[in-house]
């Protein structure tokens, strides 16, 4: 740990009796933090948002009603609700299927201490809570229902068909750490999810950001990875329906059809007349380039060596740097003062800042978005180290140029440069953290934390990025 640099904790959250904190100072020199050394801390912060039989959350909507308390295995999106976080009108004390799966994946990869028999109780709880949630689904809700109360019953919300795919991927990864009874539940859940997805993968869905419905690049990528992992699974009892193979082929082509000539388009509109959707007809303007394209590689089946993906990622970075259409001033400040960053947001027309009553045009950078882009760089570096090939072409050249790499760069030098680029991004996340705690967003001008505090996905994204980094350096 480096010596204190007298920087105050970087947060704009108002103080209040419900969130008493010690008066601490950040003791990390900007850009010089040992990033892997923070993994145990970030894991602990993430783990605070997972319920167990001895660690229970109260429902802010029903204070004092213990019947509404959390059930073991519930993963809350954040311990943040309006009464707890003044100035923020969002309640995140719910279990989102997507967030839960992404979080539980980090538990599965963490080499947790096991119980007798080699099982991890947190993962047993996760599967059992997922089964509880599914058991309460009744029409018109589907197995794509995205959000549940912490007691396990459905919250009025949308259907999002990336969720069952991500949940399935996580359960497959966690299977060997489950006890025998929970393994049976896991197989039943997986088979149920896959049967559902085979019936809906060609259709529209509410997207990752829960704002629009259409043909989603991210959902299709998650579904493709799910189907491919089911095909490869050797777990006894996992069904492999005949529809899997044609579904994989169809989804690969559908993903390719999101290319508009310069970037992958996040969400295609349904023409409504039986015609094929087109990347020239997105659901809404100002939505691209969208960070969920990078997330389709981090959490889905899109290869990090896909040069069309890299072309899209280059545009994402450019739009938030100086001269870009959604420029965050903090990125210029960080680069000039410390050589760190940039921070990434969601998409250029974003207006969500944690307070839906007072939208801010352009939005703000997100910790998870930045960690996801860093992970792309780490994973690409690892691929280049392994293959000895740098996938530079006319499409990907702008992406590699952002790390000082071109067609003449050796694979070893390219991999090192990409890893250094990823490090600079994660260093910015740490510098702007609140004593290492991560909120959902950072202010695009000041860099101070904003929106809901202690977002579970922010920690999971950091941990996932560090796992990728370990393969790259």
C-alpha positions in Angstrom: 0.0 0.0 0.0 1.4 3.4 -1.0 1.6 6.4 1.4 -1.3 8.7 1.9 -1.7 11.4 -0.7 -4.2 13.5 1.4 -7.0 13.0 -1.1 -10.4 12.9 0.6 -12.8 10.1 0.1 -14.3 10.7 -3.3 -18.1 10.7 -2.8 -20.9 13.2 -3.2 -23.3 11.2 -1.1 -24.8 13.2 1.7 -24.1 12.1 5.2 -26.9 10.9 7.4 -27.6 9.0 10.6 -28.5 5.8 8.7 -25.1 5.7 7.0 -22.5 6.5 9.6 -18.9 6.3 8.3 -15.5 6.7 9.7 -13.6 9.8 8.5 -11.0 8.1 6.4 -8.7 9.2 3.6 -7.7 7.3 0.5 -4.2 6.1 1.0 -3.4 5.1 -2.6 -1.3 7.0 -5.1 -3.3 7.4 -8.3 -2.3 4.9 -10.9 0.1 2.9 -8.5 -2.4 0.6 -6.8 -1.6 -3.1 -6.7 -4.9 -4.1 -8.3 -4.9 -7.9 -7.6 -4.2 -7.2 -3.9 -7.6 -5.6 -3.6 -9.5 -8.7 -4.7 -10.1 -10.0 -1.2 -11.5 -6.6 -0.2 -13.8 -6.4 -3.3 -14.9 -9.9 -2.7 -15.9 -9.0 0.9 -17.8 -6.0 -0.2 -19.7 -8.1 -2.8 -20.3 -10.8 -0.3 -22.1 -8.4 2.0 -24.9 -8.2 -0.5 -25.6 -12.0 -0.5 -28.2 -13.2 2.1 -27.7 -16.3 4.1 -29.6 -17.9 7.0 -27.6 -15.8 9.4 -27.2 -12.7 7.4 -30.7 -11.3 6.6 -32.0 -8.2 4.8 -35.1 -6.4 5.7 -37.5 -5.3 2.9 -37.6 -1.5 2.8 -41.1 -1.8 1.5 -42.2 -3.8 4.5 -40.1 -2.8 7.5 -40.7 -4.9 10.5 -42.5 -7.7 8.6 -40.1 -10.6 9.0 -42.1 -12.7 6.6 -40.8 -10.3 3.9 -37.1 -10.7 5.0 -34.6 -12.1 2.6 -34.2 -15.8 2.0 -30.8 -17.5 1.9 -29.2 -17.1 -1.6 -30.9 -13.8 -2.4 -28.4 -11.4 -4.1 -29.5 -7.8 -3.7 -28.5 -5.4 -6.4 -27.4 -2.9 -3.8 -28.3 -2.1 -0.2 -29.6 1.3 -1.4 -33.1 2.7 -1.2 -34.5 6.3 -1.1 -34.7 6.6 2.7 -31.1 5.3 3.0 -29.6 7.3 0.2 -31.1 10.9 0.1 -31.3 12.4 -3.4 -31.6 9.0 -5.0 -35.1 7.8 -5.8 -34.2 4.2 -6.8 -34.7 1.1 -4.6 -32.2 -1.6 -5.4 -33.0 -4.0 -2.6 -34.3 -6.7 -5.0 -32.9 -9.8 -6.6 -32.3 -9.3 -10.3 -31.7 -12.6 -12.1 -28.9 -11.2 -14.2 -27.1 -9.5 -11.4 -27.5 -12.6 -9.2 -26.0 -14.9 -11.9 -23.0 -12.6 -12.5 -22.4 -12.4 -8.7 -22.7 -16.1 -8.1 -20.3 -16.8 -10.9 -17.6 -14.9 -8.9 -18.4 -17.0 -5.8 -18.1 -20.1 -8.0 -14.7 -19.0 -9.2 -13.4 -17.8 -5.8 -12.1 -21.1 -4.4 -14.3 -20.7 -1.3 -13.8 -22.7 1.8 -16.0 -25.8 1.5 -18.3 -27.8 3.8 -17.8 -31.5 4.4 -18.3 -33.1 1.1 -16.6 -30.2 -0.8 -19.7 -28.0 -1.1 -20.0 -24.2 -0.8 -23.1 -23.2 1.1 -23.5 -19.9 -0.6 -23.8 -21.6 -3.9 -26.3 -24.1 -2.5 -28.3 -21.1 -1.3 -28.1 -19.4 -4.7 -29.5 -22.4 -6.5 -32.2 -23.0 -3.9 -33.3 -19.3 -4.0 -33.4 -19.5 -7.8 -35.6 -22.5 -7.6 -37.9 -20.7 -5.1 -38.2 -17.8 -7.5 -39.1 -20.0 -10.4 -41.7 -21.8 -8.3 -43.7 -18.6 -7.9 -43.9 -17.7 -11.5 -47.4 -17.9 -12.9 -48.7 -16.6 -16.3 -48.5 -14.0 -17.7 -45.0 -14.0 -16.1 -42.4 -16.3 -17.7 -39.1 -17.9 -16.8 -37.6 -14.8 -18.3 -39.0 -12.7 -15.4 -36.1 -10.4 -14.4 -36.6 -9.3 -10.8 -37.9 -10.7 -7.6 -38.5 -9.5 -4.0 -35.9 -10.6 -1.5 -38.4 -13.1 -0.1 -38.4 -14.9 -3.4 -41.8 -13.8 -4.9 -42.0 -12.0 -8.2 -41.7 -8.3 -8.3 -43.9 -6.6 -10.9 -41.2 -6.1 -13.6 -40.3 -7.0 -17.2 -39.3 -10.3 -18.9 -35.6 -10.3 -19.9 -34.4 -13.4 -21.7 -30.7 -13.0 -21.0 -31.4 -13.9 -17.4 -32.2 -17.6 -17.7 -29.2 -18.0 -20.0 -26.8 -16.3 -17.5 -28.3 -18.2 -14.6 -27.8 -21.5 -16.5 -24.1 -20.6 -17.3 -23.5 -19.9 -13.6 -25.2 -23.1 -12.4 -23.1 -25.2 -14.7 -19.9 -23.5 -13.4 -21.0 -24.0 -9.7 -22.4 -27.6 -10.1 -19.4 -29.4 -8.6 -19.5 -27.3 -5.5 -23.2 -28.1 -4.7 -24.5 -30.8 -2.4 -26.3 -33.8 -3.9 -29.8 -32.5 -3.2 -29.0 -29.1 -4.6 -27.4 -30.7 -7.7 -30.7 -32.2 -8.5 -32.4 -28.9 -8.2 -29.7 -27.4 -10.3 -30.3 -29.9 -13.1 -34.1 -29.2 -13.0 -33.5 -25.5 -13.2 -31.1 -25.8 -16.1 -33.4 -28.0 -18.0 -36.3 -25.7 -17.4 -34.3 -22.7 -18.4 -33.1 -24.3 -21.6 -36.6 -25.5 -22.6 -37.9 -22.0 -22.1 -35.1 -20.3 -24.0 -35.5 -22.7 -27.0 -39.0 -21.3 -27.3 -38.1 -17.6 -27.2 -34.6 -17.1 -28.5 -35.8 -15.8 -31.9 -38.1 -13.2 -30.4 -37.8 -9.8 -28.9 -37.0 -9.1 -25.2 -36.6 -6.2 -22.8 -32.9 -5.3 -23.0 -30.1 -5.3 -20.5 -30.7 -1.7 -19.4 -34.5 -2.4 -19.0 -35.4 0.6 -21.2 -36.5 -0.8 -24.5 -37.7 -4.0 -26.1 -36.3 -5.4 -29.3 -33.8 -7.9 -30.7 -31.0 -7.7 -28.2 -27.3 -8.4 -29.1 -26.5 -9.0 -25.5 -29.4 -11.4 -24.9 -28.6 -13.3 -28.1 -24.9 -13.6 -27.1 -25.8 -14.9 -23.6 -28.3 -17.4 -25.1 -25.6 -18.6 -27.5 -23.1 -19.2 -24.8 -25.7 -21.0 -22.7 -26.7 -23.3 -25.6 -23.0 -24.0 -26.4 -22.2 -24.8 -22.8 -25.2 -27.1 -22.6 -24.0 -29.0 -25.7 -20.6 -29.4 -24.1 -21.8 -30.4 -20.6 -21.1 -33.8 -19.2 -23.4 -33.4 -16.2 -25.7 -36.3 -15.7 -29.4 -35.4 -16.2 -28.8 -32.3 -18.4 -31.2 -32.5 -21.3 -29.8 -31.8 -24.8 -32.9 -31.2 -27.0 -32.6 -31.6 -30.7 -33.3 -27.9 -31.1 -29.9 -26.9 -29.6 -27.8 -27.3 -32.7 -30.1 -25.3 -35.0 -30.5 -22.6 -32.3 -26.7 -22.2 -32.1 -26.4 -21.8 -35.8 -29.3 -19.3 -35.9 -28.0 -17.2 -33.1 -24.5 -17.0 -34.6 -26.1 -15.6 -37.8 -28.4 -13.3 -35.9 -25.5 -11.7 -34.0 -23.7 -11.1 -37.3 -26.8 -9.3 -38.6 -26.4 -6.6 -35.9 -23.4 -5.2 -37.8 -24.2 -1.9 -39.6 -21.0 -1.5 -41.4 -19.1 0.3 -38.7 -20.3 -1.1 -35.4 -22.5 -3.7 -33.8 -26.0 -2.3 -33.0 -27.3 -3.1 -29.5 -31.0 -3.4 -30.1 -32.9 -3.9 -33.4 -36.5 -2.8 -33.8 -39.2 -5.2 -34.7 -40.4 -4.1 -38.2 -43.9 -5.4 -37.2 -44.7 -6.5 -40.8 -42.9 -9.8 -40.9 -39.7 -8.3 -42.4 -36.3 -9.0 -41.0 -34.9 -6.6 -38.4 -32.1 -4.4 -39.6 -29.2 -2.6 -37.9 -30.2 0.4 -39.9 -33.4 0.4 -37.9 -32.4 0.5 -34.2 -35.1 0.7 -31.5 -34.1 4.3 -30.7 -31.5 6.8 -31.7 -28.6 7.8 -29.4 -28.4 4.2 -28.1 -25.2 3.2 -30.0 -22.4 2.5 -29.6 -23.6 0.7 -26.4 -21.5 -0.8 -23.7 -23.6 -4.0 -23.8 -21.7 -5.0 -26.9 -18.6 -5.3 -24.8 -20.6 -7.1 -22.2 -21.7 -9.6 -24.8 -18.1 -10.7 -25.0 -17.5 -10.6 -21.2 -20.6 -12.5 -20.3 -21.7 -14.1 -23.6 -20.3 -15.9 -26.6 -18.8 -13.1 -28.7 -15.1 -13.7 -29.2 -12.8 -11.0 -27.9 -10.8 -11.4 -31.1 -13.8 -10.4 -33.2 -12.6 -7.4 -35.1 -16.1 -6.0 -35.5 -16.4 -6.1 -31.7 -13.1 -4.3 -31.4 -14.2 -1.7 -33.9 -17.3 -1.1 -31.7 -15.2 -0.9 -28.5 -12.9 1.7 -30.1 -16.0 3.9 -30.8 -17.1 3.5 -27.3 -13.9 4.8 -25.9 -13.7 7.7 -28.4 -17.2 8.9 -27.5 -16.3 9.5 -23.8 -12.8 10.9 -24.4 -12.0 14.5 -25.3 -13.6 15.4 -28.6 -16.2 12.7 -28.3 -20.0 13.1 -28.6 -20.5 12.2 -24.9 -17.2 13.5 -23.5 -16.7 13.1 -19.7 -14.4 15.9 -18.5 -13.1 13.7 -15.7 -11.4 11.5 -18.4 -9.3 14.5 -19.5 -8.5 15.4 -15.9 -7.4 11.9 -15.0 -5.3 11.4 -18.1 -3.4 14.7 -17.8 -2.9 14.5 -14.0 -2.3 10.8 -13.4 -2.2 8.9 -16.7 -5.3 6.8 -15.7 -8.6 6.0 -17.3 -10.8 6.5 -19.2 -14.0 5.7 -17.4 -16.9 4.3 -19.5 -20.6 4.9 -19.4 -23.5 3.0 -21.1 -24.4 4.8 -24.3 -24.2 8.4 -25.7 -27.8 9.4 -25.1 -28.0 8.1 -21.5 -29.9 10.3 -19.0 -30.0 8.0 -16.0 -28.0 9.0 -13.0 -29.7 7.2 -10.2 -32.4 9.9 -9.8 -35.1 9.3 -12.4 -36.8 12.5 -11.4 -33.8 14.7 -12.5 -32.2 13.1 -15.6 -28.9 14.4 -16.8 -28.3 14.3 -20.6 -25.2 12.2 -21.4 -25.3 10.2 -18.2 -22.2 9.4 -16.2 -19.5 6.7 -16.2 -20.1 3.4 -14.5 -17.7 1.3 -12.5 -19.0 -2.0 -14.0 -18.8 -0.6 -17.6 -15.2 0.4 -17.1 -14.2 -2.9 -15.5 -15.9 -4.8 -18.3 -13.9 -2.8 -21.0 -10.7 -3.5 -19.0 -11.6 -7.2 -19.0 -11.9 -7.1 -22.8 -8.4 -5.8 -23.0 -7.1 -8.4 -20.5 -8.8 -11.3 -22.3 -7.6 -10.1 -25.7 -4.1 -9.9 -24.3 -4.3 -13.4 -23.0 -5.6 -14.6 -26.4 -2.7 -12.9 -28.2 -0.1 -14.4 -25.7 -1.6 -17.9 -26.3 -2.0 -17.7 -30.1 1.0 -15.5 -31.0 -1.3 -13.5 -33.3 -2.5 -9.9 -33.1 -5.9 -9.6 -34.9 -5.2 -6.2 -36.5 -7.2 -5.4 -39.6 -8.9 -2.3 -41.0 -11.7 -2.7 -38.6 -9.7 -3.3 -35.4 -6.8 -0.9 -36.2 -8.5 2.1 -34.3 -8.9 -0.1 -31.2 -5.3 -1.3 -31.2 -4.1 2.3 -31.9 -5.7 3.4 -28.6 -3.1 1.1 -26.9 -0.2 2.1 -29.2 -0.4 -1.2 -31.1 -0.3 -1.6 -34.9 0.4 -4.3 -37.4 4.2 -4.1 -36.8 3.9 -4.7 -33.0 5.1 -8.1 -31.8 2.5 -10.3 -30.0 4.3 -10.0 -26.7 4.4 -6.2 -26.9 0.8 -6.0 -28.0 -0.3 -8.2 -25.1 1.6 -6.1 -22.6 0.2 -2.8 -24.0 -3.4 -4.1 -23.9 -2.9 -5.2 -20.3 -1.5 -1.8 -19.4 -4.5 -0.1 -21.0 -6.8 -2.3 -18.9 -4.9 -1.4 -15.8 -5.2 2.3 -16.4 -9.0 1.9 -16.6 -9.3 -0.1 -13.4 -6.9 2.3 -11.7 -9.4 5.1 -12.4 -12.2 3.0 -10.8 -10.1 2.6 -7.7 -9.0 6.3 -7.5 -12.6 7.5 -7.7 -13.9 4.9 -5.3 -15.2 5.8 -1.8 -12.4 4.1 0.3 -12.6 1.2 -2.2 -16.4 1.0 -2.0 -18.0 1.2 -5.4 -21.3 2.9 -6.2 -23.1 2.4 -9.5 -21.7 5.6 -11.2 -19.1 8.3 -11.0 -19.8 11.9 -11.8 -18.7 12.6 -15.4 -17.2 16.0 -14.4 -15.9 15.7 -10.9 -15.3 11.9 -10.6 -17.1 11.7 -7.3 -19.3 8.7 -6.7 -23.0 9.1 -7.4 -26.2 7.0 -7.7 -26.8 3.9 -5.6 -24.0 2.9 -3.3 -22.3 -0.5 -3.0 -23.6 -1.9 -6.3 -23.1 -5.7 -6.3 -22.4 -5.9 -10.0 -19.6 -3.2 -9.6 -17.7 -5.6 -7.3 -18.4 -8.6 -9.5 -17.1 -6.8 -12.5 -13.9 -5.9 -10.7 -13.4 -9.5 -9.6 -14.1 -10.8 -13.1 -11.6 -8.3 -14.6 -8.9 -9.4 -12.2 -9.5 -13.1 -13.0 -8.9 -12.2 -16.7 -5.9 -10.1 -15.8 -4.3 -13.1 -14.1 -4.3 -14.8 -17.5 -2.9 -11.8 -19.3 0.2 -10.8 -17.2 
